[in-house]
Amino acid sequence: MECQFRYEIVFDVSRSHRERYQTWVSTHCLDWITHRCVSSFEIRYNPTGTAPVVKFVFGFSHYQEWVSFVTSETHKTSTAQLKRIATGFEARFWEQGCLEFGKPDPAADEISPLFACQSSLMGDLS
């Protein structure tokens, strides 16, 4: 199932809370990431050691699935527990988009975003 929407939660875990974080992940995280509305889940760790150090990426096929997820007791409980052991907690919601590549139609009134970007970076292309 294709995920059109992404919900990212980024946070830091201090050295003093890493053991608590590992315990929380292994005992409480499963209900959260397997919620009926979640189509996919990824966990990413920042290899540079700079903040934020952890990112959870939840995937959803439909906007309404995300709404159901973020308003669920499972999500509210899990985020409250995570906020007790994490710092710098931030959540962001993203919708998939795309850029069309190719030269814009000269008859079109509108310039494509990619062409406008190329033009501004490389000088006037006309």
N, C-alpha and C positions, 0 to 999 in steps of 0.2 A: 504494500500500500504506500503510495507516494505521500510524503509529508510536505504540505504547502506552507505550514506554519511552524516556527521554531520558538521555543521559550527557553531562554538561557538564564541560569542562575550562576553567578560568579561570586567567589568568596575566598577568604584566606583562612588558614588554620595555623595558629601559632604552634611552636614546638611543644609548649606545655600542654596543648590540647590535642595533639596528634593521636595519642592513644585513645582518648575519648571519641575522637572523630572516627577512627577505625572501628571501634566498638559500635558506634551509632550506625555506620554504614552496614556492618554485617548483621545487625539485629533489627534495625528499624526502617531501613531504606527500601526494602523489597516491596512493601505495600504501596509505597509512593511511586516507584518507577514502573510498577505493573498495573497501575490504575487503568480501569477499563477504557478510558479515553486516550491514553498515551499510545501512539503508533510506533514510536521508536525512542530510544534513550542512548545517549553517549556520555561518557565522563572523560574529561580532558584535564591533564595536569600540565602546568606551565613549566617546561624544562629549564627556563632561565633563572628560576627562583625569585622572580619579581612578582609583585602583586598584580592581579589576583593569582592565586596558585591553583585553584580548582574551578572547573566549569562543568556544570551539569547542563546537557542539551536535551530537552524533551521535544519530540516531534508530534505534530497533530495534522490530520488530513483536512479537518474543517475547523473554522473559527469557533463554532459552537462547542466543539470538543474541548478546546482550550478553555473556554469560559466555564464549562462544567468542571474541568480539572482544577482551575485556580480558585473556584468557589467551594470546592469539596472540603469536607472535614479532614480527609486524608492529607490534602495539601497544606491546609492551615496548621495541622498538628506537626507535620514533618518540617515545615519551614520554621515553626516556633522552636522545635527541638534543635534544629541546625543553627539557628541564630544564637542559641546559648553557648555553642562551642566554636562558632566562626565569627570572623570580623570582616568588615568590608562587604557585607552581603548586599548584592544588587540583582534585580531581575529585569530582564528585557524580553519583549515579544517582537518577533520578526515575521513578516510575510514574504514568501518567495516572490522574486521579480526577475526580470531579464532585460537585457539590452539587445536590440536588433543590430547586427553587424552589417556593414555594407554602406555604399555611397548613397546619400539621400537622393530622393527623386527631385530633380531641379524644379519641377512644376509644383512641388509641395510647398505650402506656406510655412511649414514647421521644419526645423532642423533637428535631426536625431540627436539625443544626448551624447552618443559616442562621437559623432562627427563634430559637435560643438566642442567637446573635450579635446579631440585631436587638433582642431583648429586653434584653440587657445594655447596648446602646448607647443605646436609646431609652426605657428604663424598662419597667416591666411592661406588656405589651401585652394582658393579659387583662382 
